[in-house]
């Protein structure tokens, strides 16, 4: 008999008081944004100073809107476009889940560009600082996916395989934990070490490029173990939607890393 680690039965709802329901998933977003904001306040102080600490405080609202609106619209466009076109009011039902990191990234990028233009802050140095805090939210979000028992892996006989409540009787890879480790812990360590290297700081956009390329490689690798979304399945040559969405991220990340050194 194959040894299987029991899936921890953690209630996705942290607590419920009357009509107020607090879920681990929503808490991950809240804590991720607050922790990222606190870390950003430390990074922007420099040297060299990128923006005022007050600017970092004000950007929290912009980042929150970018993450939520971009993440939701990204999920609608990339994963369930047909369903939401037939049921447009369901787009507003964010409590039912359905967020896309790639959409959230685009949302924060747009918010950051508009914010830095409005405050006359150099965009790429600011983007490098924001890149250093992004893995915090990724780590917490993947842990929340694990608690929810969603986005689980493909069937496997590895010793740490688990039987997920919604994944049938077969033990599966805990792919959410793989992503939490690679996209969260590893990427956070790499980016924050690079941030302290003066030669890297002298190349605005390089740290941003590492975030984009690093996430794309980590996501593409974990997709080899993650079960594709049931309504999408496998795409061309056994690839997945996550891998296709990560491909342009990898190309853009390499561009920022390899571009000639310039100011701004």
Secondary structure, DSSP 8 states (H G I E B T S, - for coil): ----B------SEEEEETTEEEEHHHHHHHHHHHHHHHHHHHHTT-SS--S-HHHHHHHHHHHHHHHHHHHHHHHHHHT-HHHHHH-GGGGG-GGG----HHHHHHHHHHHHHHHHHHHT--HHHHHHHHHHHHHHHHHHHHHHHHHHT-S-B-B--STT-B--TTS-SS-B--HHHHHIIIIIIIHHHHHHHHHT-HHHHTSTTHHHHHHHHHHHHHHHHHTTTB---TTT---GGG--HHHHHHHHHHHHHHHHHHS-----
